Amino acid sequence: MDEGARLASRLRAAVEEGVALFGGVSEERTAWRPAPREWCAREVIGHLIDSACNNQRRFVINQEADRLTVDPYDQETWVARQHYASTPASVLVPTWAAYNAHIARLIEHMPDAVLTRGRGAIADYRFPYLDYPPSADATLRDLIEDYVGHIGHHFKQIRRLLRAG
């Protein structure tokens, strides 16, 4: 299996897992927040929609880039301005799933040479969710692996919120 197909398969598995997390859960539980300034499960899945949006762009533009570009965005502002807390999970989860299905298609068509080509270090960017330490020569594969790991990180948060809510 080539790298694009492997990465797309991992992302599709994450989508299935995420959809299952919300299966049979009441809208009331998805709106529960542990403290006034902490996110509810709806806001976490909304954040993952924002992450999909930002990472789709990164995955497209970085295919031809000599150096990887990872533009930051203000996560708290994005979540607040889009009113995820008042949007039903029954709307947010399919939106997130469809967006990531699209990203998986994008990834599976990337040639291995594009995914594994070293692009140098990314200034001030860490790969906190990789299963392996990236080299000083970061690759697009590293960025995608980190994205899928980021999703898994937030699934742990969603599980805690839905259990407690």
Secondary structure, 3 states (H helix, E strand, C coil): CCHHHHHHHHHHHHHHHHHHHHCCCCHHHHHCCCCCCCCCHHHHHHHHHHHHHHHHHHHHHCCCCCCCCCCCCCHHHHHHHCCHHHCCHHHHHHHHHHHHHHHHHHHHCCCHHHHHCCCCCCCCCCCCCCCCCCCCCCCHHHHHHHHHHHHHHHHHHHHHHHHHC
